[in-house]
Amino acid sequence: MKNQSAILQILNGDRGRNDNIQCSPEYSKALDKVVEFEEKLTSKLKLEPDLYKLFEDFNDALRTMHCEEVDDYYLEGFRFGALIGIDIMTPPNE
């Protein structure tokens, strides 16, 4: 298979999608801890419905914020990468 341009890799869905980004082992370990703590916390909070509802609302807001953060960082990285490409292709001033 010949090397495809980055544009074709994006078009064909081979790159640039969040579901095909391989996470680091550190991320996987951190995620495991988050899931473990969330399960422990929710099992205790279910005994207090008002606190459980508050936690669920907080968790939803936190997840939404995280999704927005990932989008913002992805967009900024892409924009900066394009600027680097333009800089590379621009001949130096003499």
C-alpha positions in Angstrom: 0.0 0.0 0.0 1.4 3.4 -1.0 1.5 6.2 1.5 -1.6 8.4 1.3 -1.6 12.1 1.8 -2.9 13.3 5.2 -5.9 14.7 3.4 -6.8 11.3 1.9 -6.3 9.7 5.3 -8.8 12.1 6.8 -11.2 11.6 3.9 -11.1 7.8 4.1 -11.5 7.9 7.9 -8.1 6.4 8.6 -6.9 9.4 10.7 -8.3 12.4 12.5 -11.2 10.6 14.2 -11.4 10.4 18.0 -12.4 6.7 17.9 -9.2 5.7 16.2 -6.7 7.5 18.4 -4.7 5.1 20.5 -4.6 6.2 24.2 -1.5 5.9 26.3 -1.2 3.3 29.0 -1.2 6.2 31.5 -4.6 7.3 30.2 -6.0 3.8 30.4 -4.8 3.5 34.0 -6.3 6.8 34.9 -9.6 5.9 33.2 -9.7 2.6 35.2 -9.3 4.6 38.4 -12.0 7.1 37.5 -14.4 4.3 36.7 -13.5 2.5 39.9 -14.1 5.6 42.1 -17.2 6.6 40.2 -18.7 3.1 40.9 -17.8 3.3 44.6 -19.1 6.8 44.9 -22.4 6.2 43.1 -23.1 3.1 45.1 -22.9 5.1 48.3 -24.7 8.2 46.9 -27.7 6.1 45.8 -28.5 5.8 49.5 -29.1 9.6 49.5 -31.3 10.4 46.4 -30.7 14.2 46.6 -27.0 13.9 46.7 -27.0 11.2 44.0 -29.0 13.6 41.7 -26.6 16.4 42.4 -23.6 14.2 41.6 -25.2 13.0 38.4 -25.9 16.6 37.3 -22.3 17.5 38.3 -20.9 14.5 36.4 -23.0 15.4 33.2 -21.7 19.0 33.3 -18.1 17.8 33.8 -18.4 15.4 30.9 -19.8 18.1 28.7 -17.0 20.4 29.7 -14.5 17.7 28.9 -15.9 17.1 25.5 -15.8 20.9 24.7 -12.2 21.0 26.0 -11.2 18.1 23.7 -12.8 19.9 20.7 -11.1 23.2 21.5 -7.6 21.5 21.9 -8.1 19.5 18.7 -9.1 22.6 16.7 -6.2 24.6 18.1 -3.7 21.8 17.4 -5.1 21.5 13.8 -4.9 25.3 13.3 -1.4 25.5 14.7 -0.3 22.5 12.5 -1.6 24.3 9.4 0.4 27.4 10.5 3.5 25.4 10.8 2.9 23.9 7.3 2.5 27.4 5.9 5.7 28.5 7.7 7.6 25.6 6.3 6.5 26.3 2.8 7.2 30.0 3.0 10.7 30.9 1.8 12.8 32.7 4.3 13.1 36.5 3.9 16.4 37.6 2.4 
